Every structure is written in C-alpha cells, then in structure tokens.
Amino acid sequence: MSLIHPVVLCGGSGTRLWPRSRKAQPKPFLPLVGERTLFEATLERCSDARHFAAPIVVAGTAHLLLVKEQAAGSPGARIVVEPEAKNTAAAIALAAALLPKDAVMLVCPSDHHIADVSSFRTAAKQAAALAADDWMVSFGIAPTGPETGFGYIKRGASLGEGYRVEQFVEKPDLERAEQFLADGNYSWNGGIFAFRAGAFLDELKIHRPDIAEKVLASVAAGREDGALFHPDAASFAAVDAESVDYAIMEKTARAAMVPVAMGWSDIGNWQALRDARVGDEDGNRARGNVELVDCSNVLAETDGPRISVIGLSDVAIVVDGDEVLVTTMEGAQKVGKLTGAAKQ
Amino acid sequence: MSLIHPVVLCGGSGTRLWPRSRKAQPKPFLPLVGERTLFEATLERCSDARHFAAPIVVAGTAHLLLVKEQAAGSPGARIVVEPEAKNTAAAIALAAALLPKDAVMLVCPSDHHIADVSSFRTAAKQAAALAADDWMVSFGIAPTGPETGFGYIKRGASLGEGYRVEQFVEKPDLERAEQFLADGNYSWNGGIFAFRAGAFLDELKIHRPDIAEKVLASVAAGREDGALFHPDAASFAAVDAESVDYAIMEKTARAAMVPVAMGWSDIGNWQALRDARVGDEDGNRARGNVELVDCSNVLAETDGPRISVIGLSDVAIVVDGDEVLVTTMEGAQKVGKLTGAAKQ
C-alpha cells in the first residue's frame, strides 16, 4: 500500500482554554498534555516512515514561527501558509492541490489529544484503504458519554474496512445524545478525514465549484519558498469560508466512516484538559508552584506565581501572565466568553 | 470627666489573611475594610478631643515606618517602640508606666473592625467610668453566633455602668458556644480593656511582679526621642511574654465588663473579612480588576493581574504579588498553615 500523506490543520483558537491559550500562542502549540505540544504530538503520530509520507502543514501567517520551530523534527514537512483563515474546506483543498491526484491524504486537526496511538494508526490504514477507492472517509470516534458538544455520524452498511455514512447529525440535545449512546450506531465526528487528493477536488468541484476554482487559482498563482508554499493572497481572499463537513461530507454520495476508540479528546475546555491528564491519588492535576490542601479533582497550573488552594473540588485554577482564571468544571464552557478571552 | 487615653496595640501578624497580610505589612496596616487601614480606623475612633487624649501607640521596630505614616493624622501621638514582642501584659504595662497614675487607658487592638462607632464610644465612656474606680474593665462583645474561635466572658452582678465578671471562659466547643449564645449572659472577649494606669500597675505587681519590675526597669532606662519612646532593650528582653488576660484579668478580684453590640469583627480570616465588607446584589465582594460570572458570596481581590471567575460560591480568591490564594470559606481557618503563609 502506498504511503499516507498527513495534512495537519493548524486552525483552532482554543479560546475556551484561555488564559493559557492566547491568540499569539494558541492551543495547538502548547504542551497541554504531556511534554509535547498538541501539534508536535499530531506530527509524531504520523511520523512512521513505513506508513506515512512527510506531512503538509496548513497554518496561518501569525503562527508560522511556532509551526517552523515545532515541525523541525519532521523531515520533509511542507508548510502551506494561509494568507487568512477560510475554514477547513479551503485548507484541505490547498493541500489536495499540492499533492499528486492519487495521493491519499489523512487530514488531522492539530489541537486534539489521542491517548491510544496504535488504534489511531490502525484506523488510519483502514481509512486510507477506503479513500484509495474514492470514499470520502471520516473517523467515527466511539462516544464515551452523552456529549452534546460534538456532531455525530450514524453508520450505515458495511464497506469491509469501514461503513457507509447513513447520516451526519448536528450537535444534539442531552436526550438525543443519550439515545445515540444507547443506540450504538452513532459516533462522534472528530474532524479527522481521509481522501484521495483528486477525488476530494472532484467532489469539491461538484458541490462547491466556487471554492474549488478560487483555491486552485490561488495555488496556480502561488509562490514556493523552500519548505513554504504561499497561495496567492488575492485569489484566496475571495474564497468562501466553509467547513469540509458542509461543503462535502454532508453532500457527497460516497461518505464513509471508520469506527475507532482511541482515547480521543478535543481538549475543548479546561474540564476536558483535566480529564486528559493523569491525576494524583486525589484526582488533582497540578503544574508549577502549587500547594493543594483538602482538594480533589482540581486542575491548578501556573507559569510563575505560587497557587495555594484549600478545600476545593472540580475546579480549574490557571495563572498565566497577568491573568488568573478560576472556574468550576461546569462553568468551563463559558471561559471563551470572559472579557479577557474575548478581547485579546 | 477627664479624658480617656487611647493605648493602641500594634501586635497581630494576621497570617490567616495571607497573602495580603505579610510580615512586612501585616493586617493592622492594610485597608481591609473601607478606604482606611484598620490601624487608621482605630485611631480615628478615639480621635474626638472632647473625650480622648492623644493616643499612645505600642508597636514593634519592624513596623515603625508604617506606624509613623499612618499615625500622621493624630496630633500628639506618642509611639512606644517595643524592642521585641512580649504579648499584651508587657505592652500595656509600658503605656501605663508612661502615663500619670490617674490616667484612664482604653486599650485597643489595632486589627479589628468596628462598624458602629457610636456604640463603641458609649461603651468606652462606661468602661472609663468603671476604670476610674479601679475596676479592670473588659469590653464584652454581644455574640452574633456560636463562635468557637473566641474566649467568652460571663457577666455577674451589676455595677451600674457595667457588670462584675463572673468568669472568663476559654474558647468553647460548638455545643458550649451554642449554650452561651442561648444563655444571654456570655459575651466575646475582644481584647478591648479600660484601666486606670496606676491600678493596672498595682494589679500587675500583685499577680506578675516579675513582669511589672522588668517593664518598669526598661522604662526607667528608656530613651525619649521626640514622639518616640524606646524602652531599654536589655531589660525588656528579660520580660515574660504573657497575655493581659492570663496575667491580670483572670486573677484580679476587680474584673468588670461593659456589654456592647457594635458590629465588631476581629477580621480573623478571609471569611470574616468578606462578612465585614458590603457585598453587591449577589453577595460578591470584588476589589481590583475582577470579572465574576455566575458567582455568589465570593470575595475576589487583586493587586494587579485580572481575576476571572465562573460558577463559584463562598470562595475567597486573593492575588498579591507572586501569590495566588483560592480557599473555601470553610477552609479559611487553615490559611495560616499554608507553606506560603508559614514560611515568610
């Protein structure tokens, strides 16, 4: 089987992980779980040269320095520098246009955590096999709870290495999420996809010819600069910002999915981050100069000042520069709307 | 009636109000309630020249600059500089030795909050009247709850302006504190006293002649320096550190008390401080750059960095320099034992 081409997308601002995640150094580029950043771990997952070609990284100009630094360990990596953010359909189309038509792409967000890399790689191979047959393939992540924050994928008939997609479902309410969990045929849509590059562009031309045309024009008028590729800014500016889910997955007749349980988390807020980290015997997760007394399941981290905590449970306390955040786990969803997070 | 001589004691480290209260700038010298510091408010309460003479302040060398600055508005104030801390019996004896024998002293800790100054002054006059008759007078503060953190005073027979003390009671357990509250004859011992200077020294000579002798020697060999008085360090170093409660109040045959309800708080921890401040409609008390979302009865204060809080109730969050404290109100008693508070 031919090599899989990782396409790593560096969007995602991570405002719900403010104040640690900031505009200048957002979520993908932070060591949120373990020693490596989420972006570094994403590259590392796709670094086995027996199965993976060198990656294509799609990133914005604002984070180019971070990308270069953190991709230094990935030989042959190419970096596509988006003049501006235009959502995932355009980002993936840029990579597809730069690859041979028969290259199979594995599209990976760079801001997720995956605990079980072995299961990830098994699913990647299954997805690549389906993509080689021109299926538009989504990873279907086995749900571990009645999550209302994700879209769902309902599986259909078997395709051997995976399943047809019967339906993409928007974020449900709690009642429906509980039905999905009980049903067993629903997976989370985690934004990981496999496509044959040519097939992707063909589908885009059918369903969103405007996006296809303008992205291809921006590539045709683009500029190579060593490992960097700069699409033409004027053409790219005219591209509609649309997600790959809306532009292709929900419209194509050839949507497939590969089910996978791999300890996945989108690290979507401080609660998810706490859960992705290993706790001590009281369930506490502390980083930096922290003293916890009578605490349980507390996440506390600081880039300098000491944090001293007494008597709290299920709370996140984050000190970063001139910002101090204290939130309940229930409140973690609202962090992005705080003045400090919104007005960066 | 002759003037009352305020004697303001500047002991009290306030480690349970760490990290705001620190060794270098402890509790009395901080604007914890309102705009003025507790020390300034103590002087202000005793500043009516129709009733009060200029104060005598007893303070340690470490805080002399703070005392001078904050006592600048009290004309004629004298400052007795203790070479080292020797508890309240010695501190009061120093002041008594510097006053005429017939001067009536009103001994005031400088780290308490009193909301109702009018009631304080009425009680001060009653206490002074009893003290002029050589009673050793304690303010008996009307309890507002079954407090286990204070000593209690049980009142005896009436003396007109107050009562004889039937008994001083050590800090009770909760059950006894509830009995005291129901009984109605028990008051809190808040450490506010009135004595005739000569009578105080006479009682000290009877019950702790060693303390009396060494304090008087340190005053005899002391040195005047403008508004400052420096007791002789060598003599003072030999003085036993003892509280006025043990040295005199629990031993004298002439213990009296004046009952008073005056919105008193010892601001003994962050919970007490929260309760002494006026809250907003959700009971929150914020100072500095603070954003509170879905919070109630939260105290949050910062000397610089922004504090953002979501979803918490009955919690204190304090940012001071390189320290961040987060504690439940229940946990507030333990603040003094935190590494940061203990190892200053």
Interface residues (C-beta under 8 A of the other chain):
Chain A: P19 E291 V293 D294 T302 G304 P305 R306 I307 S308 V309 I310 G311 L312 V315 I317 V319 G321 D322 E323 V324 L325 V326 T327 T328 E330 G331 A332 K334 V335 K337 L338 T339 G340 A341
Chain B: P19 E291 V293 D294 T302 G304 P305 R306 I307 S308 V309 I310 G311 L312 V315 I317 V319 G321 D322 E323 V324 L325 V326 T327 T328 E330 G331 A332 K334 V335 K337 L338 T339 G340 A341
